[in-house]
Amino acid sequence: MLVEGVSDWEKWINRVEHDMPLVVKAAVGHYQFETLHPFSDGNGRLGRLIVVLQMMEAQVLTYPVLNLSPWLKRRKEQYKTLLLDISATGDYDPWVRFFSNAVEAQAQDMVGRIEELLTVRQELLDRARENRLRGFALVVIEDLIGYSSITPSSMAKRHDVQYKTANDAIKRLEALGILQEITGANYGRIYASPRVREIVLRP
């Protein structure tokens, strides 16, 4: 029954619907997935990820930047109760309203964070230029809002430059306080921008 149920669910969420708004379809699909509960662990995380993938497939999102988890986790008991109520009553409306509020709130939160990140990127670029940094160091700063942590190797590979070029640029940015080494290791060092991480990791 579970295999058949998951198969039916997969066909339904991938069917092109013209009479159901995307957020409503995502809400209904999420309920169905959580009710099927196909795995012993991780159903909630996977269910929320599927919502994002649905929106990317529908081209509403270009990147997976919508994170419903913080909003839902703060309302965990209400979240569970509303899902159970559908099974008990067949009434989807309270759940769909709740889910739609989550999407709206987290979308607005993400827009705010993106605006903050763009401002921080410009401030860091200005600071670097004021300190006469040029070349690849500026490329690294441009990348920081897309990557919460970097390594010399990853930057060298991403931009097809020599390891030394990437490492030297990162060292100069570390000296200015733009980057911070967060591993405390001699090898496999990982660097991050404290200001970017604060925005990205903020609950």
C-alpha positions in Angstrom: 0.0 0.0 0.0 2.8 2.4 0.8 4.6 1.8 -2.5 1.3 2.4 -4.4 0.6 5.5 -2.3 4.0 7.1 -2.9 3.7 6.2 -6.6 0.2 7.9 -6.8 1.5 10.9 -4.9 4.5 11.3 -7.2 2.3 11.2 -10.3 0.0 13.7 -8.8 2.6 16.3 -7.8 4.2 16.0 -11.3 1.0 16.4 -13.1 0.5 19.8 -14.7 -2.4 21.4 -12.9 -4.2 24.4 -14.4 -6.9 24.9 -11.8 -4.9 24.8 -8.5 -2.5 27.6 -7.4 1.0 26.4 -6.9 1.1 27.1 -3.2 -2.1 25.2 -2.6 -0.8 22.3 -4.6 2.4 22.3 -2.5 0.4 22.4 0.7 -1.7 19.5 -0.3 1.3 17.6 -1.6 3.1 18.2 1.6 0.2 16.8 3.7 0.0 13.8 1.5 3.7 13.1 1.7 3.8 13.5 5.5 0.7 11.3 5.9 2.3 8.5 3.8 5.5 8.9 6.0 7.5 6.7 3.7 10.8 6.7 5.7 11.6 5.9 9.3 13.3 9.3 9.7 13.7 12.6 7.8 10.2 12.8 6.3 9.8 16.4 7.6 13.0 17.6 6.1 12.5 15.8 2.8 8.9 17.0 2.7 10.0 20.6 3.0 12.7 20.2 0.4 10.1 18.8 -2.0 8.1 22.0 -1.6 11.2 24.0 -2.8 11.8 21.6 -5.7 8.1 22.0 -6.8 8.6 25.8 -6.9 11.8 25.5 -8.8 10.2 23.1 -11.3 7.4 25.6 -11.8 10.1 28.3 -12.3 8.7 30.4 -9.4 12.2 30.0 -7.8 15.5 30.0 -9.7 17.5 29.0 -6.7 16.5 26.9 -3.6 16.4 30.0 -1.3 13.0 29.4 0.3 13.4 27.8 3.7 10.1 27.0 5.5 11.8 25.0 8.3 12.4 27.9 10.8 8.8 29.2 10.6 7.3 25.7 10.9 9.6 24.6 13.7 8.5 27.6 15.8 4.9 26.4 15.3 5.6 22.7 15.5 2.6 21.7 17.6 0.2 23.8 15.4 1.8 22.3 12.3 1.3 18.7 13.6 -2.3 19.4 14.7 -3.4 20.9 11.4 -2.0 17.9 9.5 -3.8 15.5 11.8 -7.0 17.5 11.5 -7.1 17.0 7.7 -7.1 13.2 8.3 -9.8 13.5 10.9 -12.1 16.0 9.1 -11.1 16.2 5.4 -11.0 20.0 5.7 -7.8 21.3 4.0 -8.6 25.1 4.4 -7.0 25.7 7.8 -3.8 23.9 6.8 -3.6 25.6 3.4 -4.0 29.0 5.1 -1.3 28.1 7.6 1.1 26.8 4.9 0.5 29.9 2.8 1.4 32.1 5.7 4.6 30.2 6.1 5.5 30.6 2.4 4.7 34.4 2.5 6.6 35.0 5.8 9.7 33.1 4.7 9.7 34.6 1.2 9.7 38.1 2.8 12.4 37.1 5.2 14.6 35.8 2.4 14.1 39.0 0.3 15.2 41.0 3.3 18.3 38.8 3.8 19.2 39.0 0.1 19.0 42.8 0.3 21.3 42.7 3.4 23.7 40.4 1.6 23.9 42.7 -1.4 24.6 45.7 0.9 27.3 43.8 2.8 28.9 42.7 -0.5 29.2 46.3 -1.7 30.5 47.5 1.7 33.2 44.7 1.6 34.2 45.6 -2.0 34.5 49.3 -1.0 36.6 48.4 2.0 38.9 46.2 -0.1 39.3 48.9 -2.7 40.0 51.5 0.0 42.9 49.2 1.1 44.1 48.9 -2.5 43.1 45.3 -3.0 42.6 44.4 -6.7 42.3 41.4 -8.9 41.2 38.1 -7.5 40.6 39.4 -4.0 37.6 41.3 -5.4 36.4 38.1 -7.2 36.4 36.3 -3.8 34.3 39.0 -2.2 31.8 38.8 -5.1 31.4 35.1 -4.3 30.9 35.5 -0.6 27.2 36.0 -0.6 26.7 32.8 -2.6 29.0 30.7 -0.5 28.9 30.9 3.3 32.3 29.2 3.5 35.2 28.8 1.0 38.6 27.2 0.7 41.6 28.2 -1.4 41.2 25.0 -3.4 37.5 25.6 -4.0 38.0 29.1 -5.2 40.9 28.1 -7.4 38.8 25.4 -9.0 35.7 27.5 -9.4 37.5 30.3 -11.2 40.2 28.2 -12.9 43.2 30.0 -11.3 46.3 28.7 -9.6 46.0 27.7 -5.9 48.6 30.3 -4.9 46.5 33.1 -6.5 43.4 32.0 -4.5 45.3 31.5 -1.3 47.1 34.8 -1.5 43.8 36.6 -2.1 42.2 34.9 0.8 45.1 35.7 3.1 44.9 39.4 2.2 41.1 39.4 2.9 41.8 37.6 6.2 44.3 40.3 7.2 41.6 42.9 6.6 39.1 41.0 8.7 36.8 40.4 5.7 37.4 36.7 6.0 38.0 34.5 9.1 39.5 31.1 9.3 36.9 28.9 11.0 38.5 25.4 11.2 41.7 26.0 13.2 43.5 23.6 11.0 46.9 23.7 9.3 45.5 21.8 6.3 42.0 21.9 4.8 41.4 25.4 6.1 38.0 26.8 5.6 37.2 30.5 5.6 34.1 32.5 6.0 32.9 36.1 6.2 31.5 36.7 9.7 29.0 39.2 8.4 27.7 37.0 5.7 27.4 34.0 8.0 25.5 36.1 10.5 22.9 36.9 7.9 22.7 33.5 6.3 22.6 31.5 9.6 20.3 33.8 11.5 17.2 31.9 12.7 
